[in-house]
Amino acid sequence: MIPEQLNQPAWRHLQVPIYLFLTVPLAVIAAPLEVMRAGCPGLIGFGLMLPVTLLAAFDGGLRSGLATGLAATLGLVGSAWFAQWFTVGGQTSFGPTTVPLAWSVILVGCSASLGRCIDFVRHRANELQERCNTHERSIYKLQKDSVQAAADFELERVRVQQAEAQRLEFSNLLLNIQQIGRELSGNLQMSVVFQLVTDAAKKLLKTPTPQLFLVDEQSRELVECTPACGARRFPANRGMLGWVMSHGQIITAEDVAKNHALADLPAQDPATWYACAPLRVGQRVLGVLAIDSVPEKIPEFDRLLYIVANFAAVALNNGQLFERVEQMARHDGLTGLLNHATFQSRLAELLKGARETGQPLSVVISDVDHFKQFNDRYGHQAGDHVLRSVAGLWKQLVPQRAIAARYGGEEFVCVFPETDREAATQHAEALRFTLEQTEMEFEGTPLRVTASFGVATFPECADSPAALIRQADTALYAAKRGGRNRVCVAATDTPAKQEMQVGSSAECRMSNDE
């Protein structure tokens, strides 16, 4: 404790004086005792110097320890000389103090060596302790860093897994969208497009029953086009469906819940909708894609609904355009009836079916009487008006399974499947009579319109489309030669006799007026 206190900065300059103060009295006391103890010389001096030597040995530094030991030795030697000189009358002798002085020198050397060793060991111990502390701090830091690195690695691994899962999900989504777009762009039949749109909504939006509505341009109603739901009609200006039609934007049940102005919309709909999207092409809204339920929450649901609705709108618009082009290609632009080419194709199909089933099939061909006079007297607009009016009567009177067409010019033709000669003649007579009784006018001018009809039946009259048309046309010319406004039926004998009989005495049913 004492050396440690003396090693403090405030006590370092007092070390030598303090040690001298302790050493000199001990030496003064030891000298007389040495003289008195002649039997054991040096023992008392050795015992008295031992504490001082130990103090020097346990001193903190090497130089201070050596200085302290040297000072103690010199003090003892000087004290011994003085004591001997004083006791023997001024004569000095090294005899009685030789052994203590030798022990003093040995002890000082030992104390210096021991102090140096203790100082070295203490220094090394401090270094080792500092190294241990440094290593401990390094290990703690490494352990902390390793734990943090492990946690960061685990987070990174989870993030990579999530990113990979999202990438795979996004890739599958892109593949599904690409496939849906390819399928929709490759089909133009409306019935097929309806099915593809509902399948796409089921696949991308995970909805079990998507609903597809198209607007009827004439009634301004929404017609349900989902294959499994029929063709129900709903107002196009009410509920969420009407809101989508008028605003052209997506609306969801969440939007309705947040906006009080929309709170009454669900009650106006025929069903409860989870979301509705417009089928929009440019500024025109074709209809609405309605989703009634979604079993699970789908990320980016609104965006996927927008994509499906856009695909559906483009596909439906293409389908409608295709139907219009097909309508123009298959139908006569003036009357709306099938044109000549389409009629020939359908006649061949129906005749083939009649031949396979053994059912009769009849053809009725008609020609407007004196049609050229309408064009010459009133203009071609009047002639077009007459043709449209006659075509309208045919659309109203012929059965639904019959195929009516404009054969060319002012000629009309109709195929009656599973219809024998008598029934076909009755249909022709009904057309003739109705046309005769119908009052027509053009720009305020009344028009009297009549027509002549020829009837031919498979298999009695012919067994091929061309022959059947030829026989009906021959009967038509017989009706014209017979006075017009009548129905003539082709004969049923052999083809050679048919031409002769039709030309001379074909069976004709004339109007009561003639």
C-alpha positions in Angstrom: 0.0 0.0 0.0 2.8 2.4 1.0 4.8 2.0 -2.3 1.7 2.4 -4.3 0.9 5.6 -2.5 4.5 6.8 -3.0 4.3 6.1 -6.7 1.5 8.6 -7.1 2.7 11.8 -8.9 2.4 14.0 -5.8 4.7 11.7 -3.7 7.4 10.7 -6.2 9.8 13.6 -5.3 9.6 12.7 -1.6 10.5 9.0 -2.0 14.3 9.3 -1.3 14.0 11.7 1.7 11.4 9.5 3.3 13.5 6.4 2.9 16.6 8.2 4.3 14.5 9.4 7.2 13.6 5.8 7.9 17.1 4.4 7.3 19.3 6.8 9.4 17.6 6.2 12.8 17.7 2.5 12.2 21.4 2.7 11.4 22.2 4.8 14.5 20.4 2.2 16.7 22.0 -0.7 14.9 25.6 0.5 15.4 25.8 0.3 19.2 24.0 -3.0 19.2 26.5 -4.4 16.8 29.3 -3.5 19.1 27.5 -5.1 22.1 26.6 -8.2 20.2 30.1 -9.4 19.5 28.9 -13.0 19.5 26.7 -12.6 16.5 28.0 -9.7 14.4 25.8 -8.3 11.7 22.5 -10.0 12.8 20.9 -7.0 14.3 21.9 -4.8 11.3 20.6 -7.4 8.9 17.3 -7.5 10.8 16.9 -3.7 10.9 17.8 -3.3 7.2 15.4 -6.0 6.1 12.2 -3.8 6.1 14.0 -1.0 4.3 15.3 -3.4 1.8 11.8 -4.9 1.3 10.4 -1.4 0.8 13.0 -0.8 -1.9 12.3 -4.2 -3.5 8.5 -3.6 -3.7 9.0 -0.1 -5.1 7.1 0.4 -8.3 10.0 1.4 -10.6 13.5 0.0 -11.2 15.4 3.3 -11.0 13.6 4.4 -7.8 14.2 1.0 -6.2 17.9 1.1 -6.9 18.2 4.6 -5.7 16.4 3.7 -2.4 18.6 0.7 -1.9 21.8 2.6 -2.6 20.8 5.4 -0.2 20.0 2.9 2.5 23.4 1.2 2.1 25.3 4.4 2.1 23.4 5.6 5.2 24.2 2.4 7.1 27.8 2.4 6.1 28.3 6.0 7.2 26.4 5.4 10.4 28.5 2.4 11.2 31.7 4.3 10.6 30.6 7.1 12.8 29.5 4.8 15.6 32.8 2.9 15.6 34.8 6.2 15.5 32.8 7.5 18.4 33.1 4.4 20.6 36.8 3.6 20.1 38.2 7.1 20.3 38.3 8.2 16.7 39.6 4.9 15.3 37.6 3.1 12.6 37.6 -0.5 11.7 35.7 -2.5 9.2 35.9 -5.6 11.3 32.6 -5.5 13.2 30.5 -4.3 10.2 31.9 -6.3 7.4 29.3 -9.0 7.5 26.3 -6.6 7.8 27.5 -4.5 5.0 28.0 -7.5 2.8 24.5 -8.6 3.6 23.3 -5.1 2.8 24.9 -5.2 -0.6 23.5 -8.6 -1.3 20.0 -7.6 -0.2 20.1 -4.4 -2.2 21.0 -6.4 -5.3 18.3 -9.0 -4.6 15.8 -6.3 -3.9 16.6 -4.5 -7.1 16.4 -7.8 -9.1 13.2 -8.8 -7.3 11.7 -5.3 -7.9 12.6 -5.6 -11.5 11.0 -9.0 -11.8 7.9 -7.9 -10.0 7.7 -4.8 -12.2 8.2 -6.9 -15.3 5.6 -9.4 -14.2 3.2 -6.6 -13.3 3.8 -4.9 -16.6 3.3 -8.2 -18.5 0.2 -8.9 -16.4 -1.2 -5.5 -17.3 -0.4 -6.1 -21.0 -2.0 -9.5 -20.9 -5.0 -8.1 -19.1 -5.3 -5.3 -21.7 -4.9 -7.9 -24.5 -7.6 -10.0 -22.9 -9.8 -7.0 -22.6 -9.1 -6.1 -26.2 -9.7 -9.7 -27.3 -12.9 -9.9 -25.3 -14.1 -6.7 -26.8 -13.2 -7.9 -30.3 -14.9 -11.3 -29.6 -18.0 -9.5 -28.3 -18.0 -7.2 -31.4 -17.4 -10.2 -33.7 -20.1 -12.1 -32.0 -22.4 -9.1 -32.2 -21.5 -8.5 -35.8 -21.9 -12.2 -36.6 -25.4 -12.3 -35.0 -26.3 -9.1 -36.9 -24.9 -10.6 -40.1 -26.8 -13.8 -39.5 -30.0 -11.8 -38.9 -29.3 -9.7 -42.0 -28.6 -12.9 -44.0 -31.9 -14.4 -42.9 -33.8 -11.3 -43.8 -32.0 -11.1 -47.1 -32.8 -14.8 -47.7 -36.5 -14.2 -46.9 -36.5 -11.1 -49.1 -34.9 -13.0 -52.0 -37.4 -15.8 -51.6 -40.3 -13.4 -51.5 -38.8 -11.5 -54.6 -38.4 -14.8 -56.4 -42.0 -15.9 -55.5 -43.3 -12.5 -56.7 -41.2 -12.8 -59.9 -42.6 -16.2 -60.6 -46.1 -15.0 -59.8 -45.6 -12.0 -62.1 -44.2 -14.2 -64.8 -47.2 -16.5 -64.6 -49.5 -13.5 -64.6 -47.8 -12.1 -67.8 -48.1 -15.5 -69.4 -51.7 -15.7 -68.5 -52.4 -12.2 -69.8 -50.5 -13.0 -73.0 -52.4 -16.2 -73.5 -55.7 -14.5 -72.9 -54.9 -11.7 -75.3 -53.8 -14.2 -77.9 -57.0 -16.2 -77.5 -59.3 -13.1 -77.6 -57.6 -11.6 -80.6 -57.8 -14.9 -82.5 -61.6 -15.4 -82.1 -64.2 -13.1 -83.6 -67.4 -15.1 -82.9 -69.3 -13.3 -80.2 -70.4 -16.5 -78.4 -66.7 -17.7 -78.2 -65.6 -14.2 -77.0 -68.2 -14.2 -74.2 -66.9 -17.5 -73.0 -63.2 -16.4 -73.2 -63.9 -13.2 -71.3 -65.6 -15.1 -68.5 -62.8 -17.6 -68.4 -60.2 -14.8 -68.3 -62.0 -13.1 -65.4 -62.1 -16.4 -63.5 -58.4 -17.1 -64.0 -57.0 -13.6 -63.3 -59.5 -12.3 -60.8 -60.2 -15.6 -59.0 -64.0 -14.9 -59.2 -66.4 -17.8 -59.6 -69.2 -16.1 -61.5 -68.2 -13.0 -63.5 -71.1 -11.3 -65.3 -70.9 -9.7 -68.8 -73.4 -7.1 -70.0 -73.6 -5.4 -73.4 -75.7 -2.4 -74.1 -78.6 -2.7 -76.6 -78.3 0.4 -78.8 -82.0 0.4 -79.6 -83.5 -0.1 -76.2 -80.5 1.3 -74.2 -80.7 -1.7 -71.9 -77.9 -3.9 -70.6 -78.3 -7.4 -71.9 -76.6 -10.1 -69.9 -74.3 -12.1 -72.2 -72.8 -14.6 -69.8 -73.3 -18.0 -71.4 -74.6 -19.6 -68.2 -77.0 -16.8 -67.3 -79.1 -16.3 -70.4 -80.0 -12.9 -71.8 -81.6 -11.0 -68.9 -82.1 -7.3 -69.4 -81.4 -4.5 -66.9 -81.7 -0.7 -67.0 -78.5 1.0 -68.2 -79.0 4.0 -66.0 -79.4 2.6 -62.5 -77.2 1.1 -59.8 -73.5 0.5 -60.1 -74.0 -0.8 -63.6 -75.6 2.5 -64.7 -72.9 4.5 -62.9 -70.2 2.7 -64.8 -72.0 3.2 -68.1 -72.4 7.0 -67.5 -68.9 7.6 -66.0 -66.8 5.0 -67.8 -64.8 4.2 -64.7 -64.3 1.2 -62.4 -66.3 1.2 -59.2 -65.9 -1.2 -56.3 -67.9 -1.9 -53.2 -65.1 -0.2 -51.2 -65.7 2.9 -53.2 -69.4 2.8 -52.5 -68.7 2.4 -48.8 -66.4 5.4 -48.6 -68.6 7.7 -50.7 -71.9 8.6 -49.2 -73.1 9.9 -52.5 -72.9 6.4 -53.9 -74.5 4.6 -50.9 -77.9 4.0 -52.7 -76.4 2.4 -55.8 -76.2 -1.2 -54.7 -80.0 -1.3 -53.8 -80.8 -0.4 -57.5 -78.8 -3.3 -59.0 -80.3 -6.8 -59.6 -77.4 -8.3 -57.6 -74.7 -7.2 -55.2 -71.5 -6.4 -57.0 -68.0 -6.5 -55.6 -66.7 -4.5 -58.6 -67.8 -3.2 -62.0 -65.6 -2.2 -64.9 -66.6 -0.5 -68.2 -66.0 -2.3 -71.5 -64.7 0.9 -73.1 -63.3 1.4 -76.6 -62.3 5.0 -77.1 -65.2 7.2 -75.9 -67.8 4.4 -76.4 -68.8 2.1 -73.6 -69.9 -1.2 -75.0 -71.1 -2.7 -71.7 -70.0 -3.7 -68.2 -67.9 -6.5 -66.7 -69.4 -7.1 -63.2 -67.7 -9.2 -60.4 -70.1 -10.4 -57.7 -67.6 -11.9 -55.3 -63.9 -12.5 -54.8 -63.0 -15.4 -52.3 -59.6 -14.0 -51.5 -57.9 -10.6 -51.5 -55.9 -10.2 -54.7 -53.0 -7.7 -55.0 -53.5 -5.1 -57.7 -57.1 -6.3 -58.1 -58.2 -3.0 -59.7 -55.4 -3.1 -62.2 -56.1 -6.7 -63.2 -59.8 -5.9 -63.6 -58.8 -2.9 -65.8 -56.7 -5.2 -68.0 -59.4 -7.9 -68.3 -62.0 -5.3 -69.1 -59.8 -3.7 -71.8 -59.1 -7.1 -73.3 -62.8 -7.9 -73.3 -63.7 -4.5 -74.7 -61.3 -4.8 -77.6 -62.3 -8.4 -78.3 -66.1 -7.6 -78.2 -65.6 -4.6 -80.4 -63.7 -6.7 -82.9 -66.5 -9.3 -82.7 -69.2 -6.7 -83.3 -67.2 -5.3 -86.3 -66.8 -8.8 -87.6 -70.5 -9.5 -87.3 -71.2 -6.3 -89.1 -68.8 -7.2 -91.9 -70.2 -10.7 -92.0 -73.7 -9.3 -92.0 -72.7 -7.1 -95.0 -71.1 -10.0 -96.7 -74.0 -12.4 -96.2 -76.9 -10.0 -96.5 -78.3 -7.6 -99.0 -77.5 -4.0 -98.1 -80.9 -2.7 -99.3 -83.3 -5.2 -97.9 -81.4 -6.9 -95.1 -82.2 -10.3 -96.5 -79.5 -12.9 -97.4 -77.8 -12.2 -100.6 -77.6 -14.5 -103.6 -74.3 -16.2 -102.7 -75.3 -16.9 -99.1 -78.6 -18.2 -100.2 -77.0 -20.7 -102.6 -74.7 -21.9 -99.9 -77.6 -22.4 -97.4 -79.7 -24.1 -100.0 -77.0 -26.6 -100.7 -76.7 -27.3 -97.0 -80.4 -27.7 -96.4 -80.9 -29.9 -99.5 -78.1 -32.1 -98.3 -79.8 -32.5 -95.0 -83.2 -33.2 -96.6 -81.6 -35.8 -98.8 -80.1 -37.5 -95.7 -83.3 -37.4 -93.6 -85.7 -38.0 -96.5 -87.7 -34.9 -95.7 -89.2 -32.7 -98.4 -87.9 -29.2 -99.1 -89.5 -26.5 -101.1 -88.3 -23.3 -102.9 -90.5 -20.3 -103.5 -89.3 -17.6 -105.9 -91.0 -14.3 -106.4 -90.8 -11.3 -108.8 -92.3 -7.9 -108.2 -94.8 -7.2 -111.0 -94.0 -4.2 -113.3 -91.2 -3.1 -111.0 -89.5 -1.1 -113.8 -92.5 1.2 -113.9 -91.8 2.3 -110.3 -88.3 3.3 -111.2 -89.3 5.0 -114.4 -92.3 6.9 -113.0 -91.2 7.7 -109.5 -87.4 7.3 -109.6 -85.1 4.7 -108.2 -85.8 5.9 -104.6 -89.3 4.7 -105.1 -88.1 1.4 -106.4 -85.8 1.0 -103.4 -88.7 1.8 -101.1 -90.8 -0.9 -102.8 -88.1 -3.5 -102.4 -87.6 -2.7 -98.7 -91.3 -2.9 -98.1 -91.6 -6.3 -99.9 -88.6 -7.6 -97.9 -90.2 -6.5 -94.7 -93.3 -8.5 -95.5 -91.2 -11.6 -96.2 -89.4 -11.2 -92.8 -92.8 -11.0 -91.1 -94.5 -13.9 -92.8 -92.0 -16.6 -93.5 -91.4 -19.1 -90.7 -88.3 -18.7 -88.5 -86.7 -21.9 -89.9 -87.2 -20.7 -93.5 -84.3 -19.0 -95.3 -85.4 -15.8 -97.2 -83.1 -13.9 -99.6 -83.0 -11.3 -102.3 -82.1 -13.4 -105.4 -81.4 -10.4 -107.6 -83.0 -7.2 -108.8 -86.7 -7.4 -107.9 -86.6 -11.2 -107.3 -87.0 -12.8 -103.9 -86.6 -16.4 -102.9 -87.2 -18.5 -99.8 -86.3 -22.1 -98.8 -88.8 -24.0 -96.6 -87.1 -27.0 -94.9 -89.3 -30.0 -94.2 -92.2 -28.5 -96.2 -94.0 -30.3 -99.0 -95.5 -28.7 -102.1 -98.9 -28.0 -100.6 -97.6 -26.2 -97.5 -95.1 -24.3 -99.6 -97.9 -23.2 -102.0 -99.9 -22.0 -99.0 -96.9 -19.9 -97.8 -96.6 -18.4 -101.2 -100.2 -17.6 -101.4 -100.1 -15.9 -98.0 -97.2 -13.8 -99.2 -99.0 -12.9 -102.5 -102.3 -12.0 -100.7 -100.7 -9.9 -98.0 -98.6 -8.0 -100.5 -101.7 -7.3 -102.6 -103.6 -6.1 -99.6 -100.8 -3.9 -98.2 -101.2 -0.2 -99.0 -97.9 1.4 -99.8 -97.1 5.0 -100.6 -94.0 6.9 -101.5 -93.7 10.6 -100.7 -97.5 10.8 -100.4 -98.2 8.9 -103.6 -100.1 5.5 -103.1 -98.4 2.5 -104.8 -100.1 -0.8 -105.7 -97.6 -3.5 -105.5 -98.1 -7.2 -106.5 -95.8 -10.1 -107.2 -95.8 -13.4 -109.0 -94.6 -16.7 -107.4 -93.2 -20.0 -108.5 -93.0 -23.1 -106.3 -90.8 -26.2 -106.7 -90.3 -29.1 -104.2 -87.7 -31.7 -103.6 -87.7 -34.5 -104.4 -90.8 -34.3 -106.7 -89.5 -31.6 -109.0 -85.6 -31.8 -108.7 -82.9 -33.3 -106.6 -80.2 -30.6 -106.9 -80.0 -27.0 -105.9 -79.6 -25.7 -109.4 -82.4 -27.9 -110.8 -84.7 -26.9 -107.9 -84.1 -23.2 -108.5 -84.5 -23.7 -112.3 -87.9 -25.4 -111.8 -89.2 -22.7 -109.4 -88.0 -20.0 -111.8 -89.8 -21.7 -114.7 -93.0 -21.8 -112.6 -92.5 -18.1 -111.9 -92.3 -17.2 -115.6 -95.4 -19.3 -116.1 -97.2 -17.1 -113.5 -96.0 -14.0 -115.3 -97.2 -15.3 -118.6 -100.5 -16.2 -117.0 -101.2 -12.7 -116.0 -99.0 -12.0 -112.9 -100.1 -11.7 -109.3 -100.5 -15.4 -108.9 -98.8 -18.6 -107.6 -97.7 -21.3 -110.0 -96.4 -24.7 -108.9 -93.9 -26.8 -111.0 -95.2 -30.1 -112.4 -94.0 -33.4 -110.8 -93.5 -35.6 -113.9 -90.1 -36.4 -115.5 -87.8 -33.4 -116.2 -88.7 -33.4 -119.9 -92.4 -33.2 -119.2 -91.9 -30.7 -116.4 -90.5 -28.1 -118.8 -93.4 -28.7 -121.3 -96.1 -28.7 -118.7 -94.8 -25.7 -116.8 -94.6 -23.7 -120.0 -98.1 -24.6 -121.2 -100.4 -25.7 -118.4 -98.7 -25.2 -115.0 -100.9 -25.2 -112.0 -101.6 -21.6 -111.1 -103.6 -20.0 -108.3 -104.8 -16.6 -109.5 -106.1 -13.7 -107.4 -109.8 -13.2 -107.2 -109.5 -9.9 -109.0 -108.2 -11.6 -112.1 
